[in-house]
Amino acid sequence: MAVPVSQMWTVTSYVLRQKLAGRKQYPLVLMLEPLFRCNLACAGCGKIQYPAHILKKDLSPEECFRAVDECGAPMVSIPGGEPLMHPQIGEIIEGLVDRKKYIYLCTNALLLKEKIHLFKPSKYLTFSVHLDGQREEHDLAVCREGGYDIALDAIKEALSRGFRVTTNTTLFDGADPKSVRAFFDDMMELGLEGMMLSPGYSYDKAPDQKHFLGRARTRRMFRAILSNRKKNWRFNLSPLFLEFLMGKRTYPCTPWGMPTYNIFGWQKPCYLLQDGYAETFDELLSTTNWSNYGTESGNPACANCMVHSGYEASAVNATFSSLGGFLATVKATLFTGYRDDEALRLLEEHQEPVHPLVQIEPTNDSSLQGTRA
């Protein structure tokens, strides 16, 4: 099983309480960004393009706790930037564990071995290591040679210490389905708890705008990758979200399902779009015109989006919205093979080589380097 039963029960009971209360807009995962600075310069990410005075800022532990308490979501994802560069990340995690929140600390793992002493193994803490495929594909995506090997070494160290570990993989146009499937095999051999997947999303701050996937290409690629699935593959995702990626289901976007809080406040409407900020979570829910977002809205910024942060909450909501949704989830959980002869043929198609991605120049400001705890 990809997640502990206690976590599954916590999320299930939380969602059922929202349903019984008649709430249509409720958070499932808080995306908590305690900083934007990073020790990588990935071409598909725009976070480090903020000016230096913004990159130097951190959320304090107290600000993080206040946002978590205000939101009330049972799970907290901590992306960035690189969270392990935050000078008080150990204190932040300890406070969230005390609140019994299920935490996914998203990291490129370059600092994980150095900082791992700051954390204690817990059912509430998972290191979600960003790996974009096998060695060559990952190093190309993060624009750093050797990044894959460092991350792999850190994963082994975390597992040996008893930590929960998952991978988080973003796939761009040109990804080789065969290589991705081989990557799944590699990760399962390590003994990971599970894997997370999402297609890359073309948002304005990303310097490389050429290699993001449209919806039709996303479905085609994920059909090839996720059909004819091996029994030992474990995914830390809703099974209906995986069917959505494969083109078997359609859902509206629920951007309120994974709200974002960072140094500017509550981000409207979601993790990837910036249409202003709210001072409180209630203000975010009440003042955001949600009908302006999602593929159904006609908003061109949302036209090709199928990312985890917009649609997994939709899939979870579908599970608990009807008997049919619940039974579909049970079926997708128990019968994971997805036999598909056409998908086998897609695996044999020639893949055009991906052109080198844009390299963002990293800052030379020594004050932005990782702090040692």
Secondary structure, 3 states (H helix, E strand, C coil): CCCCHHHHHHHHHHHHHHHHCCCCCCCCEEEECCCCCCCCCCCCCCHHHCCHHHHCCCCCHHHHHHHHHHHCCCEEEECCCCHHHCCCHHHHHHHHHHCCCEEEEEECCCCHHHHHHHCCCCCCEEEEEECCCCHHHHHHHCCCCCHHHHHHHHHHHHHHCCCEEEEEEEECCCCCHHHHHHHHHHHHHHCCCEEEEEECCCCCCCCCCCCCCCHHHHHHHHHHHHCCCCCCCCECCCHHHHHHHCCCCCCCCCHHHCCEEECCEEEEECCCCEEEEECCHHHHHHHCCHHHCCHHHCCHHHCCCCCHHHHHHHHHHHHHHCHHHHHHHHHHHHCCCCCCHHHHHHHCCCCCCCCCCCCCCCCCCHHHCCCCC
